[in-house]
Amino acid sequence: MKPVFVDTGGFYAFLDRTDPFHGQASILFLRARDEGWGLFTSSYVVHETWALIQARLGWGAVEDWLSSLLPLCEVVWVD
């Protein structure tokens, strides 16, 4: 298993079709799913990503992220 940390930029690029890195992010998330990469992120990134997506793309995009993309990742809680 290939461990890969996902940060806010990766999540956002995948969701925003106007982002210059949208194509790359889409390819990498699909590859991660197909090849069984071990995606992980932190609770801080979850918080930051939620705020960014809601502010820029709206609540519908937050729901999409929560239901389809975030479940692909293990969330490491920072204490």
C-alpha positions as CSV (number, residue, x, y, z in Angstrom):
1,M,0.0,0.0,0.0
2,K,1.3,3.4,-1.0
3,P,0.6,5.9,1.9
4,V,-0.3,9.4,0.5
5,F,-1.2,12.5,2.6
6,V,-4.0,14.6,1.1
7,D,-4.1,18.3,1.9
8,T,-6.6,21.0,1.3
9,G,-5.1,21.9,-2.1
10,G,-5.7,18.3,-3.4
11,F,-9.3,18.1,-2.2
12,Y,-10.1,21.6,-3.5
13,A,-8.5,21.0,-6.9
14,F,-10.6,17.9,-7.4
15,L,-13.8,19.7,-6.6
16,D,-13.3,23.0,-8.4
17,R,-13.3,22.3,-12.2
18,T,-11.8,25.8,-12.8
19,D,-8.8,25.1,-10.6
20,P,-5.6,24.8,-12.8
21,F,-4.8,21.4,-11.1
22,H,-8.3,19.9,-11.4
23,G,-7.2,17.5,-14.1
24,Q,-4.2,16.2,-12.2
25,A,-6.2,15.9,-9.0
26,S,-8.9,13.9,-10.7
27,I,-6.4,11.5,-12.3
28,L,-4.6,11.0,-9.0
29,F,-7.7,10.4,-6.9
30,L,-9.0,7.9,-9.4
31,R,-5.6,6.2,-9.5
32,A,-5.5,6.1,-5.7
33,R,-8.8,4.4,-5.7
34,D,-7.9,1.9,-8.4
35,E,-4.5,1.0,-7.0
36,G,-5.5,0.9,-3.4
37,W,-3.3,3.7,-2.1
38,G,-3.6,4.5,1.6
39,L,-4.9,8.0,1.6
40,F,-4.8,9.9,4.8
41,T,-5.3,13.5,6.1
42,S,-5.5,15.3,9.4
43,S,-8.4,16.7,11.3
44,Y,-6.9,20.2,10.7
45,V,-7.0,19.6,7.0
46,V,-10.7,18.5,7.3
47,H,-11.6,21.7,9.1
48,E,-9.7,23.9,6.7
49,T,-11.0,22.2,3.6
50,W,-14.6,22.4,4.9
51,A,-14.3,26.1,5.4
52,L,-12.7,26.7,2.0
53,I,-15.2,24.6,0.0
54,Q,-18.2,26.1,1.8
55,A,-16.9,29.7,1.2
56,R,-16.0,29.3,-2.4
57,L,-18.2,26.5,-3.8
58,G,-21.1,26.3,-1.5
59,W,-22.8,23.8,0.7
60,G,-23.6,21.4,-2.1
61,A,-19.9,21.0,-2.8
62,V,-19.2,20.3,0.9
63,E,-21.8,17.6,0.8
64,D,-20.2,16.1,-2.3
65,W,-16.8,16.1,-0.6
66,L,-18.1,14.6,2.6
67,S,-20.0,11.8,0.9
68,S,-17.6,10.9,-1.9
69,L,-14.0,12.1,-1.4
70,L,-13.3,12.3,2.3
71,P,-14.4,8.7,2.9
72,L,-11.5,7.6,0.7
73,C,-9.1,8.9,3.4
74,E,-8.2,7.9,6.9
75,V,-8.5,11.0,9.1
76,V,-5.7,11.3,11.7
77,W,-7.0,13.4,14.6
78,V,-4.6,15.9,15.9
79,D,-4.7,16.5,19.7
